[in-house]
Amino acid sequence: MNTFTGLLRALTTGPVIVTVDARNWRDYGGGVFTNCARKKNHVVLLVGRTPEYFVVRNNWGRRWGERGYMRIEIGYTCGIASEAYVPEL
């Protein structure tokens, strides 16, 4: 099983902690984001997905992005599917 498949499977049971490249995120105001590389420099919570995008919860507050959330193009955009941690209760 590859990392992407594992990430999608883990997301069906709850949120997943992922590392991403967030260098270009500062001015994000909405829409599906596609403009980033894969150098890890930030940790976020992956909370959902559609066939087109992942839904990410960031810790920069509700005034950032889409009320604290972001949509990222599905796939390896921002390196999102290359390193993940599934929280345990």
Biopython code that builds the backbone (N, CA, C, O; Angstrom):
import numpy as np
from Bio.PDB.StructureBuilder import StructureBuilder

atoms = [
    (1, "MET", "N", (0.846, -1.181, 0.000)),
    (1, "MET", "CA", (0.000, 0.000, 0.000)),
    (1, "MET", "C", (0.888, 1.240, 0.000)),
    (1, "MET", "O", (1.863, 1.304, 0.750)),
    (2, "ASN", "N", (0.561, 2.219, -0.830)),
    (2, "ASN", "CA", (1.356, 3.441, -0.857)),
    (2, "ASN", "C", (0.843, 4.437, 0.183)),
    (2, "ASN", "O", (-0.221, 4.234, 0.767)),
    (3, "THR", "N", (1.585, 5.491, 0.410)),
    (3, "THR", "CA", (1.243, 6.488, 1.420)),
    (3, "THR", "C", (-0.074, 7.175, 1.107)),
    (3, "THR", "O", (-0.864, 7.428, 2.016)),
    (4, "PHE", "N", (-0.327, 7.481, -0.153)),
    (4, "PHE", "CA", (-1.556, 8.169, -0.528)),
    (4, "PHE", "C", (-2.775, 7.319, -0.199)),
    (4, "PHE", "O", (-3.746, 7.821, 0.367)),
    (5, "THR", "N", (-2.733, 6.041, -0.549)),
    (5, "THR", "CA", (-3.845, 5.133, -0.248)),
    (5, "THR", "C", (-4.049, 5.012, 1.256)),
    (5, "THR", "O", (-5.184, 5.005, 1.733)),
    (6, "GLY", "N", (-2.957, 4.917, 2.001)),
    (6, "GLY", "CA", (-3.046, 4.837, 3.454)),
    (6, "GLY", "C", (-3.642, 6.096, 4.062)),
    (6, "GLY", "O", (-4.425, 6.024, 5.009)),
    (7, "LEU", "N", (-3.275, 7.242, 3.519)),
    (7, "LEU", "CA", (-3.816, 8.504, 3.997)),
    (7, "LEU", "C", (-5.325, 8.562, 3.766)),
    (7, "LEU", "O", (-6.073, 8.955, 4.661)),
    (8, "LEU", "N", (-5.767, 8.181, 2.594)),
    (8, "LEU", "CA", (-7.200, 8.186, 2.294)),
    (8, "LEU", "C", (-7.950, 7.231, 3.214)),
    (8, "LEU", "O", (-9.042, 7.550, 3.685)),
    (9, "ARG", "N", (-7.378, 6.076, 3.469)),
    (9, "ARG", "CA", (-8.014, 5.085, 4.365)),
    (9, "ARG", "C", (-8.096, 5.642, 5.782)),
    (9, "ARG", "O", (-9.139, 5.541, 6.427)),
    (10, "ALA", "N", (-7.009, 6.227, 6.271)),
    (10, "ALA", "CA", (-7.000, 6.778, 7.631)),
    (10, "ALA", "C", (-8.022, 7.900, 7.775)),
    (10, "ALA", "O", (-8.653, 8.031, 8.824)),
    (11, "LEU", "N", (-8.187, 8.694, 6.751)),
    (11, "LEU", "CA", (-9.105, 9.823, 6.794)),
    (11, "LEU", "C", (-10.564, 9.376, 6.923)),
    (11, "LEU", "O", (-11.402, 10.156, 7.376)),
    (12, "THR", "N", (-10.877, 8.156, 6.540)),
    (12, "THR", "CA", (-12.253, 7.668, 6.672)),
    (12, "THR", "C", (-12.639, 7.428, 8.130)),
    (12, "THR", "O", (-13.825, 7.348, 8.450)),
    (13, "THR", "N", (-11.647, 7.313, 9.016)),
    (13, "THR", "CA", (-11.946, 7.062, 10.427)),
    (13, "THR", "C", (-11.821, 8.295, 11.302)),
    (13, "THR", "O", (-12.224, 8.268, 12.465)),
    (14, "GLY", "N", (-11.264, 9.390, 10.760)),
    (14, "GLY", "CA", (-11.133, 10.615, 11.539)),
    (14, "GLY", "C", (-10.037, 11.507, 10.996)),
    (14, "GLY", "O", (-9.454, 11.211, 9.953)),
    (15, "PRO", "N", (-9.750, 12.596, 11.691)),
    (15, "PRO", "CA", (-8.725, 13.537, 11.238)),
    (15, "PRO", "C", (-7.335, 12.906, 11.229)),
    (15, "PRO", "O", (-7.058, 11.956, 11.962)),
    (16, "VAL", "N", (-6.467, 13.461, 10.378)),
    (16, "VAL", "CA", (-5.094, 12.983, 10.241)),
    (16, "VAL", "C", (-4.162, 14.182, 10.326)),
    (16, "VAL", "O", (-4.399, 15.201, 9.677)),
    (17, "ILE", "N", (-3.105, 14.066, 11.120)),
    (17, "ILE", "CA", (-2.101, 15.114, 11.215)),
    (17, "ILE", "C", (-1.132, 14.936, 10.053)),
    (17, "ILE", "O", (-0.621, 13.838, 9.833)),
    (18, "VAL", "N", (-0.875, 16.020, 9.302)),
    (18, "VAL", "CA", (0.029, 15.948, 8.148)),
    (18, "VAL", "C", (1.015, 17.104, 8.171)),
    (18, "VAL", "O", (0.732, 18.170, 8.718)),
    (19, "THR", "N", (2.171, 16.879, 7.571)),
    (19, "THR", "CA", (3.138, 17.954, 7.387)),
    (19, "THR", "C", (3.040, 18.431, 5.951)),
    (19, "THR", "O", (2.829, 17.635, 5.036)),
    (20, "VAL", "N", (3.193, 19.728, 5.757)),
    (20, "VAL", "CA", (2.998, 20.334, 4.435)),
    (20, "VAL", "C", (4.011, 21.443, 4.180)),
    (20, "VAL", "O", (4.719, 21.884, 5.084)),
    (21, "ASP", "N", (4.059, 21.877, 2.940)),
    (21, "ASP", "CA", (4.805, 23.063, 2.550)),
    (21, "ASP", "C", (3.819, 24.226, 2.564)),
    (21, "ASP", "O", (2.937, 24.303, 1.709)),
    (22, "ALA", "N", (3.962, 25.122, 3.523)),
    (22, "ALA", "CA", (3.019, 26.235, 3.674)),
    (22, "ALA", "C", (3.640, 27.584, 3.334)),
    (22, "ALA", "O", (3.105, 28.621, 3.724)),
    (23, "ARG", "N", (4.744, 27.590, 2.624)),
    (23, "ARG", "CA", (5.423, 28.856, 2.318)),
    (23, "ARG", "C", (4.538, 29.826, 1.548)),
    (23, "ARG", "O", (4.684, 31.036, 1.717)),
    (24, "ASN", "N", (3.633, 29.347, 0.717)),
    (24, "ASN", "CA", (2.777, 30.231, -0.093)),
    (24, "ASN", "C", (1.363, 30.378, 0.471)),
    (24, "ASN", "O", (0.475, 30.850, -0.239)),
    (25, "TRP", "N", (1.137, 29.996, 1.696)),
    (25, "TRP", "CA", (-0.210, 29.996, 2.251)),
    (25, "TRP", "C", (-0.654, 31.327, 2.845)),
    (25, "TRP", "O", (-1.854, 31.539, 3.019)),
    (26, "ARG", "N", (0.247, 32.209, 3.153)),
    (26, "ARG", "CA", (-0.070, 33.432, 3.897)),
    (26, "ARG", "C", (-1.251, 34.202, 3.292)),
    (26, "ARG", "O", (-2.123, 34.658, 4.032)),
    (27, "ASP", "N", (-1.296, 34.352, 1.978)),
    (27, "ASP", "CA", (-2.333, 35.156, 1.336)),
    (27, "ASP", "C", (-3.537, 34.340, 0.858)),
    (27, "ASP", "O", (-4.388, 34.864, 0.139)),
    (28, "TYR", "N", (-3.617, 33.075, 1.246)),
    (28, "TYR", "CA", (-4.757, 32.248, 0.831)),
    (28, "TYR", "C", (-6.048, 32.827, 1.392)),
    (28, "TYR", "O", (-6.162, 33.072, 2.593)),
    (29, "GLY", "N", (-7.020, 33.044, 0.508)),
    (29, "GLY", "CA", (-8.300, 33.599, 0.934)),
    (29, "GLY", "C", (-9.486, 32.749, 0.543)),
    (29, "GLY", "O", (-10.619, 33.072, 0.903)),
    (30, "GLY", "N", (-9.255, 31.672, -0.184)),
    (30, "GLY", "CA", (-10.342, 30.799, -0.575)),
    (30, "GLY", "C", (-10.060, 30.100, -1.889)),
    (30, "GLY", "O", (-9.135, 30.469, -2.613)),
    (31, "GLY", "N", (-10.855, 29.095, -2.193)),
    (31, "GLY", "CA", (-10.687, 28.317, -3.410)),
    (31, "GLY", "C", (-9.809, 27.094, -3.177)),
    (31, "GLY", "O", (-9.329, 26.859, -2.069)),
    (32, "VAL", "N", (-9.610, 26.325, -4.236)),
    (32, "VAL", "CA", (-8.770, 25.123, -4.163)),
    (32, "VAL", "C", (-7.329, 25.530, -4.447)),
    (32, "VAL", "O", (-7.017, 26.037, -5.524)),
    (33, "PHE", "N", (-6.470, 25.307, -3.484)),
    (33, "PHE", "CA", (-5.075, 25.735, -3.554)),
    (33, "PHE", "C", (-4.224, 24.698, -4.274)),
    (33, "PHE", "O", (-4.362, 23.497, -4.040)),
    (34, "THR", "N", (-3.343, 25.171, -5.153)),
    (34, "THR", "CA", (-2.471, 24.261, -5.906)),
    (34, "THR", "C", (-1.020, 24.726, -5.942)),
    (34, "THR", "O", (-0.167, 24.002, -6.456)),
    (35, "ASN", "N", (-0.713, 25.906, -5.416)),
    (35, "ASN", "CA", (0.583, 26.533, -5.618)),
    (35, "ASN", "C", (1.553, 26.316, -4.453)),
    (35, "ASN", "O", (1.726, 27.214, -3.629)),
    (36, "CYS", "N", (2.176, 25.163, -4.373)),
    (36, "CYS", "CA", (3.201, 24.951, -3.356)),
    (36, "CYS", "C", (4.105, 23.787, -3.760)),
    (36, "CYS", "O", (3.790, 23.009, -4.661)),
    (37, "ALA", "N", (5.213, 23.697, -3.076)),
    (37, "ALA", "CA", (6.186, 22.633, -3.338)),
    (37, "ALA", "C", (6.008, 21.536, -2.289)),
    (37, "ALA", "O", (4.926, 21.372, -1.725)),
    (38, "ARG", "N", (7.072, 20.795, -2.036)),
    (38, "ARG", "CA", (6.981, 19.681, -1.094)),
    (38, "ARG", "C", (7.993, 19.762, 0.043)),
    (38, "ARG", "O", (8.318, 18.743, 0.653)),
    (39, "LYS", "N", (8.490, 20.952, 0.333)),
    (39, "LYS", "CA", (9.425, 21.108, 1.449)),
    (39, "LYS", "C", (8.617, 21.306, 2.729)),
    (39, "LYS", "O", (7.899, 22.298, 2.856)),
    (40, "LYS", "N", (8.721, 20.397, 3.659)),
    (40, "LYS", "CA", (7.896, 20.414, 4.867)),
    (40, "LYS", "C", (8.327, 21.513, 5.826)),
    (40, "LYS", "O", (9.505, 21.625, 6.167)),
    (41, "ASN", "N", (7.355, 22.333, 6.262)),
    (41, "ASN", "CA", (7.664, 23.386, 7.208)),
    (41, "ASN", "C", (6.485, 23.744, 8.112)),
    (41, "ASN", "O", (6.551, 24.727, 8.849)),
    (42, "HIS", "N", (5.401, 22.955, 8.064)),
    (42, "HIS", "CA", (4.209, 23.286, 8.848)),
    (42, "HIS", "C", (3.396, 22.015, 9.081)),
    (42, "HIS", "O", (3.399, 21.100, 8.257)),
    (43, "VAL", "N", (2.702, 21.974, 10.215)),
    (43, "VAL", "CA", (1.846, 20.833, 10.558)),
    (43, "VAL", "C", (0.405, 21.321, 10.619)),
    (43, "VAL", "O", (0.118, 22.356, 11.221)),
    (44, "VAL", "N", (-0.506, 20.569, 9.988)),
    (44, "VAL", "CA", (-1.927, 20.910, 9.975)),
    (44, "VAL", "C", (-2.752, 19.645, 10.196)),
    (44, "VAL", "O", (-2.224, 18.534, 10.229)),
    (45, "LEU", "N", (-4.053, 19.842, 10.345)),
    (45, "LEU", "CA", (-4.965, 18.727, 10.546)),
    (45, "LEU", "C", (-5.810, 18.533, 9.288)),
    (45, "LEU", "O", (-6.552, 19.428, 8.883)),
    (46, "LEU", "N", (-5.691, 17.378, 8.686)),
    (46, "LEU", "CA", (-6.494, 17.014, 7.524)),
    (46, "LEU", "C", (-7.818, 16.477, 8.047)),
    (46, "LEU", "O", (-7.838, 15.469, 8.755)),
    (47, "VAL", "N", (-8.934, 17.141, 7.706)),
    (47, "VAL", "CA", (-10.220, 16.790, 8.309)),
    (47, "VAL", "C", (-11.242, 16.213, 7.339)),
    (47, "VAL", "O", (-12.283, 15.722, 7.776)),
    (48, "GLY", "N", (-10.978, 16.257, 6.048)),
    (48, "GLY", "CA", (-11.940, 15.720, 5.097)),
    (48, "GLY", "C", (-11.418, 15.789, 3.681)),
    (48, "GLY", "O", (-10.306, 16.255, 3.433)),
    (49, "ARG", "N", (-12.243, 15.313, 2.744)),
    (49, "ARG", "CA", (-11.860, 15.370, 1.336)),
    (49, "ARG", "C", (-13.084, 15.211, 0.460)),
    (49, "ARG", "O", (-14.127, 14.723, 0.897)),
    (50, "THR", "N", (-12.939, 15.628, -0.768)),
    (50, "THR", "CA", (-13.885, 15.365, -1.840)),
    (50, "THR", "C", (-13.052, 14.743, -2.954)),
    (50, "THR", "O", (-11.844, 14.589, -2.772)),
    (51, "PRO", "N", (-13.623, 14.382, -4.084)),
    (51, "PRO", "CA", (-12.789, 13.876, -5.183)),
    (51, "PRO", "C", (-11.816, 14.922, -5.735)),
    (51, "PRO", "O", (-10.834, 14.561, -6.384)),
    (52, "GLU", "N", (-12.071, 16.209, -5.488)),
    (52, "GLU", "CA", (-11.228, 17.275, -6.043)),
    (52, "GLU", "C", (-10.229, 17.861, -5.054)),
    (52, "GLU", "O", (-9.180, 18.350, -5.474)),
    (53, "TYR", "N", (-10.516, 17.828, -3.761)),
    (53, "TYR", "CA", (-9.633, 18.503, -2.802)),
    (53, "TYR", "C", (-9.699, 17.886, -1.407)),
    (53, "TYR", "O", (-10.664, 17.220, -1.032)),
    (54, "PHE", "N", (-8.607, 18.146, -0.646)),
    (54, "PHE", "CA", (-8.552, 17.841, 0.778)),
    (54, "PHE", "C", (-9.039, 19.072, 1.536)),
    (54, "PHE", "O", (-8.874, 20.195, 1.062)),
    (55, "VAL", "N", (-9.636, 18.870, 2.706)),
    (55, "VAL", "CA", (-10.019, 19.962, 3.589)),
    (55, "VAL", "C", (-9.047, 19.955, 4.764)),
    (55, "VAL", "O", (-8.908, 18.951, 5.462)),
    (56, "VAL", "N", (-8.374, 21.090, 4.976)),
    (56, "VAL", "CA", (-7.334, 21.215, 5.986)),
    (56, "VAL", "C", (-7.753, 22.250, 7.025)),
    (56, "VAL", "O", (-8.263, 23.316, 6.681)),
    (57, "ARG", "N", (-7.537, 21.933, 8.281)),
    (57, "ARG", "CA", (-7.748, 22.884, 9.383)),
    (57, "ARG", "C", (-6.386, 23.403, 9.792)),
    (57, "ARG", "O", (-5.517, 22.631, 10.198)),
    (58, "ASN", "N", (-6.196, 24.704, 9.689)),
    (58, "ASN", "CA", (-4.927, 25.320, 10.040)),
    (58, "ASN", "C", (-5.047, 25.956, 11.427)),
    (58, "ASN", "O", (-6.156, 26.124, 11.935)),
    (59, "ASN", "N", (-3.931, 26.306, 12.033)),
    (59, "ASN", "CA", (-3.949, 26.898, 13.371)),
    (59, "ASN", "C", (-3.673, 28.406, 13.341)),
    (59, "ASN", "O", (-3.247, 28.966, 14.352)),
    (60, "TRP", "N", (-3.902, 29.063, 12.222)),
    (60, "TRP", "CA", (-3.635, 30.494, 12.095)),
    (60, "TRP", "C", (-4.851, 31.351, 12.414)),
    (60, "TRP", "O", (-4.817, 32.562, 12.199)),
    (61, "GLY", "N", (-5.900, 30.766, 12.909)),
    (61, "GLY", "CA", (-7.077, 31.525, 13.320)),
    (61, "GLY", "C", (-8.160, 31.593, 12.263)),
    (61, "GLY", "O", (-7.922, 31.311, 11.089)),
    (62, "ARG", "N", (-9.361, 31.972, 12.697)),
    (62, "ARG", "CA", (-10.529, 31.990, 11.814)),
    (62, "ARG", "C", (-10.497, 33.106, 10.780)),
    (62, "ARG", "O", (-11.259, 33.064, 9.814)),
    (63, "ARG", "N", (-9.640, 34.095, 10.955)),
    (63, "ARG", "CA", (-9.561, 35.188, 9.982)),
    (63, "ARG", "C", (-8.729, 34.806, 8.764)),
    (63, "ARG", "O", (-8.746, 35.514, 7.758)),
    (64, "TRP", "N", (-8.016, 33.717, 8.843)),
    (64, "TRP", "CA", (-7.188, 33.245, 7.736)),
    (64, "TRP", "C", (-7.989, 32.269, 6.877)),
    (64, "TRP", "O", (-8.818, 31.522, 7.396)),
    (65, "GLY", "N", (-7.748, 32.272, 5.576)),
    (65, "GLY", "CA", (-8.344, 31.290, 4.663)),
    (65, "GLY", "C", (-9.853, 31.323, 4.654)),
    (65, "GLY", "O", (-10.465, 32.391, 4.609)),
    (66, "GLU", "N", (-10.441, 30.162, 4.696)),
    (66, "GLU", "CA", (-11.902, 30.011, 4.727)),
    (66, "GLU", "C", (-12.310, 29.717, 6.170)),
    (66, "GLU", "O", (-12.654, 28.589, 6.522)),
    (67, "ARG", "N", (-12.262, 30.775, 7.003)),
    (67, "ARG", "CA", (-12.586, 30.680, 8.437)),
    (67, "ARG", "C", (-11.703, 29.665, 9.153)),
    (67, "ARG", "O", (-12.176, 28.894, 9.989)),
    (68, "GLY", "N", (-10.404, 29.673, 8.813)),
    (68, "GLY", "CA", (-9.439, 28.791, 9.450)),
    (68, "GLY", "C", (-9.199, 27.495, 8.705)),
    (68, "GLY", "O", (-8.370, 26.683, 9.115)),
    (69, "TYR", "N", (-9.914, 27.298, 7.623)),
    (69, "TYR", "CA", (-9.783, 26.081, 6.819)),
    (69, "TYR", "C", (-9.230, 26.412, 5.438)),
    (69, "TYR", "O", (-9.183, 27.571, 5.026)),
    (70, "MET", "N", (-8.816, 25.368, 4.742)),
    (70, "MET", "CA", (-8.258, 25.515, 3.402)),
    (70, "MET", "C", (-8.619, 24.284, 2.579)),
    (70, "MET", "O", (-8.727, 23.177, 3.107)),
    (71, "ARG", "N", (-8.800, 24.491, 1.301)),
    (71, "ARG", "CA", (-8.987, 23.379, 0.372)),
    (71, "ARG", "C", (-7.711, 23.239, -0.457)),
    (71, "ARG", "O", (-7.240, 24.209, -1.051)),
    (72, "ILE", "N", (-7.156, 22.028, -0.493)),
    (72, "ILE", "CA", (-5.924, 21.751, -1.236)),
    (72, "ILE", "C", (-6.215, 20.685, -2.281)),
    (72, "ILE", "O", (-6.857, 19.674, -1.998)),
    (73, "GLU", "N", (-5.737, 20.926, -3.481)),
    (73, "GLU", "CA", (-5.935, 19.975, -4.584)),
    (73, "GLU", "C", (-5.575, 18.556, -4.139)),
    (73, "GLU", "O", (-4.539, 18.335, -3.512)),
    (74, "ILE", "N", (-6.434, 17.613, -4.466)),
    (74, "ILE", "CA", (-6.212, 16.209, -4.079)),
    (74, "ILE", "C", (-4.937, 15.691, -4.729)),
    (74, "ILE", "O", (-4.625, 16.056, -5.862)),
    (75, "GLY", "N", (-4.218, 14.867, -4.040)),
    (75, "GLY", "CA", (-2.965, 14.306, -4.534)),
    (75, "GLY", "C", (-1.835, 14.623, -3.588)),
    (75, "GLY", "O", (-2.032, 14.677, -2.374)),
    (76, "TYR", "N", (-0.664, 14.832, -4.125)),
    (76, "TYR", "CA", (0.513, 15.115, -3.304)),
    (76, "TYR", "C", (0.804, 16.610, -3.199)),
    (76, "TYR", "O", (1.916, 16.989, -2.833)),
    (77, "THR", "N", (-0.167, 17.468, -3.511)),
    (77, "THR", "CA", (0.004, 18.909, -3.447)),
    (77, "THR", "C", (0.504, 19.321, -2.061)),
    (77, "THR", "O", (-0.018, 18.858, -1.046)),
    (78, "CYS", "N", (1.492, 20.173, -2.023)),
    (78, "CYS", "CA", (2.112, 20.667, -0.785)),
    (78, "CYS", "C", (2.779, 19.543, 0.013)),
    (78, "CYS", "O", (3.127, 19.741, 1.177)),
    (79, "GLY", "N", (2.959, 18.378, -0.593)),
    (79, "GLY", "CA", (3.563, 17.253, 0.099)),
    (79, "GLY", "C", (2.632, 16.610, 1.112)),
    (79, "GLY", "O", (3.079, 15.856, 1.977)),
    (80, "ILE", "N", (1.355, 16.897, 1.014)),
    (80, "ILE", "CA", (0.380, 16.509, 2.036)),
    (80, "ILE", "C", (0.291, 14.997, 2.257)),
    (80, "ILE", "O", (-0.007, 14.557, 3.368)),
    (81, "ALA", "N", (0.539, 14.207, 1.234)),
    (81, "ALA", "CA", (0.353, 12.763, 1.370)),
    (81, "ALA", "C", (1.652, 12.014, 1.644)),
    (81, "ALA", "O", (1.667, 10.783, 1.612)),
    (82, "SER", "N", (2.732, 12.727, 1.909)),
    (82, "SER", "CA", (4.005, 12.023, 2.078)),
    (82, "SER", "C", (4.370, 11.746, 3.529)),
    (82, "SER", "O", (5.255, 10.930, 3.787)),
    (83, "GLU", "N", (3.720, 12.396, 4.478)),
    (83, "GLU", "CA", (4.011, 12.150, 5.883)),
    (83, "GLU", "C", (2.755, 12.449, 6.693)),
    (83, "GLU", "O", (2.251, 13.572, 6.675)),
    (84, "ALA", "N", (2.251, 11.441, 7.403)),
    (84, "ALA", "CA", (0.999, 11.609, 8.131)),
    (84, "ALA", "C", (1.060, 10.848, 9.462)),
    (84, "ALA", "O", (1.819, 9.892, 9.617)),
    (85, "TYR", "N", (0.245, 11.300, 10.406)),
    (85, "TYR", "CA", (0.127, 10.679, 11.712)),
    (85, "TYR", "C", (-1.343, 10.622, 12.078)),
    (85, "TYR", "O", (-2.037, 11.637, 12.031)),
    (86, "VAL", "N", (-1.821, 9.441, 12.443)),
    (86, "VAL", "CA", (-3.208, 9.273, 12.834)),
    (86, "VAL", "C", (-3.292, 9.317, 14.351)),
    (86, "VAL", "O", (-2.745, 8.438, 15.017)),
    (87, "PRO", "N", (-3.972, 10.327, 14.921)),
    (87, "PRO", "CA", (-4.067, 10.420, 16.381)),
    (87, "PRO", "C", (-4.866, 9.250, 16.958)),
    (87, "PRO", "O", (-5.846, 8.803, 16.361)),
    (88, "GLU", "N", (-4.446, 8.770, 18.101)),
    (88, "GLU", "CA", (-5.180, 7.714, 18.795)),
    (88, "GLU", "C", (-5.836, 8.293, 20.025)),
    (88, "GLU", "O", (-5.312, 9.220, 20.643)),
    (89, "LEU", "N", (-6.979, 7.749, 20.378)),
    (89, "LEU", "CA", (-7.693, 8.206, 21.582)),
    (89, "LEU", "C", (-7.215, 7.459, 22.793)),
    (89, "LEU", "O", (-7.697, 7.704, 23.899)),
]
sb = StructureBuilder()
sb.init_structure("model")
sb.init_model(0)
sb.init_chain("A")
sb.init_seg("    ")
for serial, (resi, resn, name, xyz) in enumerate(atoms, 1):
    if name == "N":
        sb.init_residue(resn, " ", resi, " ")
    sb.init_atom(name, np.array(xyz, "f"), 0.0, 1.0, " ", f" {name:<3s}", serial, name[0])
structure = sb.get_structure()
